[in-house]
Amino acid sequence: MIKGIIKNKRARKVFYWVLGVFLFQFLLINISSALYAYRLTYFYDASPASKPPASKNLFTKTWHMFRGPTFFKQQVKVEPDCLYQSLTLFTHDSIPISGWYIPADSSVGTVLIFHGLAENRVAMLDIANAFQKWKYNVMMVDFRAHGNSGGHVCTYGVKESEEVKLAYEYVSGKGEKNIIMYGLSMGAVAAAKSIYDYGLAPSKLILDFPFASLRDHFQGRARILGFPSEPFGTLEVFWTGVERGFNGFRHSTARYVEKIKCPVLLEYGLKDPLVLRNETNEIYDHIKSAQKKLVEYEDAGHSVFVNVEFMIWSSEVLDFLTTTQK
C-alpha cells in the first residue's frame, strides 16, 4: 500500500515536471513567434550607414535568432533616365504612396509595375525600360513601408492591394483603357488581391512567383533560415494576423486568382528557394481565365527574370502582350 502511494507520488512529480517543461517550451515558442511576426512586418526608416560587426557571443546570437530579423526601408536613390513625373497618392488612412509615371510616345497602353518585399520601384526599372521600348506608359509605386512611401507596417499584400487600386485608378482617370498589371512576388500577390477586393478589370495580368498562401510564404522563410517549416509557418501566420489585424489564414493568392477574368501570364523560376513549384501549380490551377499561360525559367530563382534570362523573358512577354485578347 505504502509502496504504491510512493510510486504514485513519483509518477505525479514526473508528470508535472514533463508538463511544466512542455508549457515552458510552448510559451517560449509563442513569444519567439510573436517577436518574429512583429519584426517580419515592421520596416524601420533607414538602414544605418555602417553596421557594427556581428557579435560572436553565444547569448547575443541566440537572442538574434529568437527575436527575428530587422528590416529597413530601402530609399529611392536612382531616377529613371527618361522623362517622368513624380507623384504621391494617399491611402484611405492617409499613408502617402510615392511613385513615378513614365509616359511613352504614341503609347499603346499603360503598365502598372509592383515590386516585391523589402524592395522599391527602382528594382523594377529594367522591366519598366523594356515596356517603354515597346511603347507602353509605365507607372510604378512604392508599397507602404517601402521606398519613399509612408508607413512602417507591411502586410505581405493584404493591405497593399489598396496601393494597386490607387495606381489603377490614377491611370484610368487619365482615360487609359489598355491597362496591364505586372507584379513580382509580394507585388504579384497584391495585384491578384486587388482584383479580388476591388473588382479591377485590367486588360492583362503578369504574375511573377507569387506565394500560394501566407503560410506557404512563412514556411519558405523557415526553410531558408534552417528552421522546421512547422510549427513556424502556422505560428507566424497566427501572430501576424493578431498583431496586424487580419486573418492570415485567409490570405491566399490561389483563392484570389479565381476571380481573374483577363489573360494571365504566370512566371516561375525553377531555382526559387522561397516559392515551391507546387505553389505555382496550385495558383495556376485556380486561375479561372480561359487564357492563361505558365512559363518556367530554368536558370532563375526568386529574382527579376529580365536580368537573368532576358531573351526568353522578352519573347514570352511580347508574345503574351500581342497574341492574347481581353
C-alpha positions as CSV (number, residue, x, y, z in Angstrom):
1,M,0.0,0.0,0.0
2,I,2.7,2.5,1.1
3,K,4.9,1.5,-1.8
4,G,2.0,2.1,-4.2
5,I,1.5,5.6,-2.8
6,I,5.2,6.4,-3.1
7,K,5.2,5.2,-6.7
8,N,2.1,7.4,-7.5
9,K,3.7,10.4,-6.0
10,R,6.8,9.9,-8.1
11,A,4.7,9.4,-11.2
12,R,2.8,12.6,-10.4
13,K,6.1,14.5,-10.0
14,V,7.4,13.2,-13.3
15,F,4.1,14.1,-15.0
16,Y,4.1,17.6,-13.6
17,W,7.8,18.1,-14.5
18,V,7.2,17.0,-18.1
19,L,4.1,19.2,-18.3
20,G,6.0,22.2,-16.9
21,V,8.8,21.7,-19.5
22,F,6.2,21.4,-22.2
23,L,4.3,24.5,-21.2
24,F,7.6,26.5,-20.8
25,Q,8.7,25.5,-24.3
26,F,5.2,26.3,-25.7
27,L,5.4,29.7,-24.1
28,L,8.9,30.4,-25.4
29,I,8.0,29.3,-28.9
30,N,5.0,31.6,-28.9
31,I,7.0,34.5,-27.6
32,S,9.6,34.0,-30.3
33,S,6.9,33.7,-32.9
34,A,5.2,36.9,-31.8
35,L,8.5,38.7,-31.9
36,Y,9.3,37.3,-35.4
37,A,5.8,38.3,-36.6
38,Y,6.3,41.8,-35.4
39,R,9.8,42.2,-36.9
40,L,8.9,40.5,-40.2
41,T,6.2,43.1,-40.7
42,Y,7.8,46.3,-39.4
43,F,10.2,48.3,-41.5
44,Y,12.5,50.9,-39.9
45,D,13.0,54.3,-41.6
46,A,16.6,53.9,-42.8
47,S,19.5,51.5,-42.6
48,P,22.4,52.7,-40.6
49,A,25.4,53.9,-42.6
50,S,27.6,51.4,-41.0
51,K,26.6,48.3,-39.1
52,P,28.5,47.1,-36.1
53,P,30.2,43.8,-36.5
54,A,28.1,40.8,-35.6
55,S,28.7,39.6,-32.1
56,K,30.1,36.1,-31.7
57,N,28.7,36.0,-28.2
58,L,26.5,32.9,-27.9
59,F,23.8,34.7,-25.9
60,T,23.7,37.5,-28.5
61,K,23.5,35.2,-31.4
62,T,20.8,33.2,-29.7
63,W,18.8,36.3,-28.9
64,H,19.0,37.5,-32.6
65,M,17.6,34.1,-33.7
66,F,14.9,34.2,-31.1
67,R,13.7,37.7,-31.9
68,G,13.9,37.7,-35.7
69,P,15.5,39.9,-38.4
70,T,15.5,43.7,-38.8
71,F,14.1,45.3,-42.0
72,F,14.9,48.8,-43.1
73,K,13.2,50.8,-45.8
74,Q,15.3,51.0,-49.0
75,Q,15.2,54.6,-50.0
76,V,14.8,55.5,-53.7
77,K,18.2,56.9,-54.7
78,V,18.1,56.3,-58.5
79,E,15.9,58.1,-61.1
80,P,14.7,57.0,-64.5
81,D,17.0,58.1,-67.3
82,C,14.0,59.5,-69.3
83,L,11.2,61.9,-68.9
84,Y,9.0,61.0,-65.8
85,Q,6.6,62.5,-63.3
86,S,6.8,62.1,-59.6
87,L,3.5,61.7,-57.8
88,T,2.1,61.0,-54.4
89,L,-1.2,59.1,-53.8
90,F,-2.9,58.6,-50.4
91,T,-4.5,55.5,-48.9
92,H,-7.8,55.7,-47.1
93,D,-5.9,56.2,-43.8
94,S,-3.7,59.0,-45.3
95,I,-0.5,57.0,-45.8
96,P,1.4,58.7,-48.6
97,I,2.4,56.4,-51.5
98,S,5.2,57.6,-53.6
99,G,5.5,56.8,-57.3
100,W,6.5,57.6,-60.9
101,Y,4.5,57.9,-64.0
102,I,6.7,57.5,-67.1
103,P,5.0,58.4,-70.4
104,A,5.8,56.9,-73.8
105,D,5.5,58.5,-77.2
106,S,2.5,57.2,-79.1
107,S,1.7,54.7,-76.3
108,V,-0.3,51.6,-76.9
109,G,-1.2,51.2,-73.2
110,T,0.0,51.6,-69.6
111,V,1.7,49.0,-67.5
112,L,1.4,49.2,-63.7
113,I,4.5,47.5,-62.1
114,F,4.6,46.4,-58.5
115,H,7.8,45.4,-56.6
116,G,8.4,42.7,-54.1
117,L,9.0,42.5,-50.3
118,A,11.8,44.7,-48.9
119,E,12.4,46.3,-52.4
120,N,11.2,49.5,-54.0
121,R,10.3,50.7,-57.5
122,V,14.0,51.0,-58.5
123,A,14.3,47.2,-58.5
124,M,11.7,47.2,-61.3
125,L,13.4,49.8,-63.6
126,D,14.8,47.2,-66.0
127,I,11.3,45.8,-66.5
128,A,10.0,49.4,-67.0
129,N,12.6,50.2,-69.6
130,A,11.6,47.1,-71.6
131,F,8.0,48.2,-71.6
132,Q,9.0,51.7,-72.5
133,K,10.7,50.4,-75.6
134,W,7.6,48.6,-76.5
135,K,5.7,51.9,-76.4
136,Y,3.9,51.5,-73.1
137,N,3.5,54.1,-70.4
138,V,4.7,52.9,-67.1
139,M,3.5,53.6,-63.6
140,M,5.4,52.4,-60.5
141,V,4.8,52.9,-56.8
142,D,6.5,52.0,-53.6
143,F,4.2,50.0,-51.3
144,R,3.6,51.3,-47.8
145,A,6.6,50.8,-45.5
146,H,8.8,50.6,-48.6
147,G,11.0,53.0,-50.5
148,N,9.8,56.6,-50.2
149,S,6.3,55.8,-49.2
150,G,5.0,56.4,-45.7
151,G,4.1,53.8,-43.0
152,H,6.1,51.2,-41.3
153,V,3.9,48.1,-41.4
154,C,4.0,45.6,-44.2
155,T,1.1,43.1,-44.5
156,Y,2.5,40.9,-47.4
157,G,-0.1,42.0,-49.9
158,V,-3.2,42.1,-47.6
159,K,-3.4,45.9,-47.3
160,E,-1.0,46.7,-50.1
161,S,-3.8,45.8,-52.6
162,E,-5.1,49.3,-51.9
163,E,-1.9,50.7,-53.5
164,V,-2.6,48.7,-56.6
165,K,-6.1,50.1,-56.7
166,L,-4.8,53.7,-56.3
167,A,-2.4,53.2,-59.2
168,Y,-5.1,51.6,-61.4
169,E,-7.5,54.5,-60.6
170,Y,-4.8,57.1,-61.4
171,V,-4.1,55.8,-64.9
172,S,-7.8,55.0,-65.5
173,G,-8.5,58.6,-64.6
174,K,-6.2,59.7,-67.5
175,G,-8.6,57.9,-69.8
176,E,-6.4,54.8,-70.3
177,K,-8.3,51.7,-71.5
178,N,-5.5,49.2,-72.0
179,I,-4.1,48.7,-68.5
180,I,-1.6,45.8,-67.9
181,M,-0.7,44.9,-64.3
182,Y,2.7,43.4,-63.6
183,G,3.5,42.2,-60.1
184,L,6.6,40.5,-58.7
185,S,6.5,38.3,-55.5
186,M,4.5,40.3,-52.9
187,G,3.6,42.7,-55.7
188,A,2.0,39.8,-57.6
189,V,0.0,38.8,-54.6
190,A,-1.2,42.4,-54.0
191,A,-2.2,42.7,-57.7
192,A,-4.2,39.5,-57.6
193,K,-5.8,40.6,-54.3
194,S,-6.7,44.0,-55.7
195,I,-8.8,42.3,-58.5
196,Y,-10.4,40.1,-55.8
197,D,-11.1,43.0,-53.4
198,Y,-12.0,45.9,-55.7
199,G,-13.2,44.3,-59.0
200,L,-10.4,45.9,-61.0
201,A,-10.5,44.9,-64.7
202,P,-7.1,45.1,-66.3
203,S,-6.6,44.1,-69.9
204,K,-3.9,41.6,-68.9
205,L,-2.1,40.4,-65.8
206,I,1.5,39.2,-65.3
207,L,2.4,37.5,-62.1
208,D,6.0,36.6,-61.2
209,F,6.5,33.9,-58.5
210,P,3.7,34.8,-56.0
211,F,3.3,32.7,-52.9
212,A,0.2,30.5,-52.8
213,S,-0.7,31.4,-49.2
214,L,0.9,33.3,-46.4
215,R,1.5,30.1,-44.6
216,D,3.5,28.8,-47.6
217,H,5.5,32.0,-47.6
218,F,6.5,31.7,-43.9
219,Q,7.3,28.0,-44.4
220,G,9.6,29.1,-47.2
221,R,11.3,31.6,-44.9
222,A,11.7,28.8,-42.3
223,R,13.5,26.6,-44.9
224,I,15.9,29.5,-45.8
225,L,16.5,30.2,-42.1
226,G,17.1,26.5,-41.4
227,F,14.0,26.2,-39.1
228,P,11.4,23.5,-39.3
229,S,8.6,24.6,-41.7
230,E,6.1,23.7,-39.0
231,P,5.1,24.9,-36.5
232,F,7.0,28.1,-37.7
233,G,4.7,28.7,-40.7
234,T,1.4,28.3,-38.8
235,L,2.6,30.3,-35.7
236,E,3.8,33.2,-37.9
237,V,0.6,33.4,-39.8
238,F,-1.4,33.4,-36.5
239,W,0.7,36.0,-34.7
240,T,1.0,38.2,-37.8
241,G,-2.8,38.3,-38.1
242,V,-3.2,39.0,-34.4
243,E,-0.7,41.9,-34.5
244,R,-1.7,43.4,-37.8
245,G,-5.4,43.0,-37.7
246,F,-6.3,40.4,-40.4
247,N,-6.9,36.7,-40.8
248,G,-3.6,35.5,-42.2
249,F,-5.0,32.0,-42.8
250,R,-7.4,33.6,-45.5
251,H,-4.5,35.4,-47.3
252,S,-4.2,33.1,-50.3
253,T,-3.2,34.0,-53.9
254,A,-4.7,30.7,-55.0
255,R,-8.1,32.0,-53.8
256,Y,-7.7,35.5,-55.2
257,V,-6.9,34.3,-58.8
258,E,-10.3,32.6,-59.0
259,K,-11.9,36.0,-59.8
260,I,-9.5,36.9,-62.6
261,K,-11.1,37.0,-66.0
262,C,-8.4,38.6,-68.1
263,P,-5.5,36.8,-69.8
264,V,-2.8,35.8,-67.2
265,L,0.9,35.1,-67.6
266,L,2.3,33.3,-64.6
267,E,6.1,33.1,-64.4
268,Y,8.3,30.9,-62.1
269,G,12.0,30.3,-61.7
270,L,12.8,26.6,-61.2
271,K,15.7,27.5,-58.8
272,D,13.4,29.5,-56.5
273,P,14.2,28.7,-52.8
274,L,11.3,30.6,-51.4
275,V,8.3,29.6,-53.6
276,L,7.9,26.0,-54.4
277,R,6.8,24.5,-57.7
278,N,3.6,23.0,-56.2
279,E,2.6,26.5,-55.0
280,T,2.9,27.8,-58.6
281,N,0.9,24.8,-59.8
282,E,-1.8,25.5,-57.3
283,I,-2.1,29.1,-58.3
284,Y,-2.2,28.2,-62.0
285,D,-4.9,25.6,-61.5
286,H,-7.1,28.1,-59.7
287,I,-6.9,30.8,-62.4
288,K,-10.3,30.8,-64.0
289,S,-9.4,32.8,-67.0
290,A,-9.8,31.0,-70.3
291,Q,-6.5,32.4,-71.4
292,K,-3.6,31.6,-69.1
293,K,0.0,30.5,-69.6
294,L,2.7,29.3,-67.2
295,V,6.3,30.0,-68.2
296,E,9.2,28.4,-66.3
297,Y,12.8,29.8,-66.3
298,E,15.4,27.1,-65.8
299,D,18.3,29.3,-64.6
300,A,16.3,31.7,-62.5
301,G,15.3,31.8,-58.8
302,H,13.4,34.3,-56.8
303,S,14.7,37.2,-58.9
304,V,13.8,39.7,-61.7
305,F,13.7,37.5,-64.8
306,V,14.6,40.3,-67.2
307,N,18.0,40.4,-65.5
308,V,18.6,36.6,-65.7
309,E,17.0,35.3,-68.9
310,F,16.3,38.5,-70.9
311,M,15.8,36.9,-74.3
312,I,13.3,34.3,-73.1
313,W,11.5,36.8,-70.9
314,S,11.2,39.3,-73.7
315,S,9.9,36.7,-76.1
316,E,7.4,35.3,-73.7
317,V,6.1,38.7,-72.5
318,L,5.9,40.2,-76.0
319,D,4.0,37.2,-77.2
320,F,1.6,37.4,-74.3
321,L,1.0,41.1,-75.0
322,T,0.4,40.7,-78.7
323,T,-1.4,37.4,-79.1
324,T,-3.9,37.4,-76.1
325,Q,-7.1,39.3,-76.2
326,K,-9.1,40.5,-73.2
